[in-house]
């Protein structure tokens, strides 16, 4: 346990941020899985819509500092590649 008041506060705020980040990451992973499922079915329109929602969530995660910009760019590129190769 922390010995200083500021350390206690830092511990609380770190826990709150970790909880928030966990939710965002979970949502992003879920959206990616949904996208890949729709793309595997061959539903092009559905895949494009699912990609739009997923990319939006990824960009919001970067804006809030949950994910790194390079990681998100790589993920978006791979999602686009799935559609380009004939979803």
DALIN-V751417 format. One record per residue. N is the residue number from 0. PHI is phi as a letter, one per 30 degrees, with the letter a starting at -180 (* if undefined). NEAR is the number of other C-alpha atoms within 12 Angstrom. Layout:
n=N phi=PHI near=NEAR
n=N phi=PHI near=NEAR
This chain:
n=0 phi=* near=10
n=1 phi=d near=11
n=2 phi=c near=10
n=3 phi=c near=10
n=4 phi=d near=11
n=5 phi=d near=11
n=6 phi=d near=13
n=7 phi=d near=14
n=8 phi=d near=15
n=9 phi=d near=17
n=10 phi=d near=17
n=11 phi=d near=16
n=12 phi=d near=14
n=13 phi=d near=14
n=14 phi=d near=14
n=15 phi=d near=14
n=16 phi=d near=17
n=17 phi=d near=17
n=18 phi=d near=15
n=19 phi=d near=18
n=20 phi=d near=21
n=21 phi=d near=17
n=22 phi=d near=17
n=23 phi=d near=26
n=24 phi=d near=27
n=25 phi=d near=19
n=26 phi=d near=23
n=27 phi=d near=31
n=28 phi=d near=22
n=29 phi=d near=19
n=30 phi=d near=27
n=31 phi=d near=31
n=32 phi=d near=19
n=33 phi=d near=24
n=34 phi=e near=34
n=35 phi=d near=29
n=36 phi=d near=21
n=37 phi=d near=24
n=38 phi=d near=28
n=39 phi=d near=18
n=40 phi=d near=16
n=41 phi=i near=19
n=42 phi=d near=20
n=43 phi=d near=23
n=44 phi=d near=17
n=45 phi=d near=21
n=46 phi=d near=32
n=47 phi=d near=26
n=48 phi=d near=22
n=49 phi=d near=30
n=50 phi=d near=36
n=51 phi=e near=22
n=52 phi=d near=23
n=53 phi=d near=32
n=54 phi=d near=30
n=55 phi=d near=21
n=56 phi=d near=29
n=57 phi=d near=36
n=58 phi=d near=26
n=59 phi=d near=22
n=60 phi=d near=28
n=61 phi=d near=22
n=62 phi=e near=15
n=63 phi=d near=17
n=64 phi=i near=19
n=65 phi=d near=26
n=66 phi=c near=25
n=67 phi=d near=18
n=68 phi=e near=18
n=69 phi=d near=13
n=70 phi=d near=17
n=71 phi=d near=28
n=72 phi=d near=19
n=73 phi=d near=16
n=74 phi=d near=25
n=75 phi=d near=26
n=76 phi=d near=17
n=77 phi=d near=20
n=78 phi=d near=34
n=79 phi=d near=27
n=80 phi=d near=18
n=81 phi=d near=26
n=82 phi=d near=28
n=83 phi=d near=16
n=84 phi=d near=13
n=85 phi=j near=17
n=86 phi=d near=24
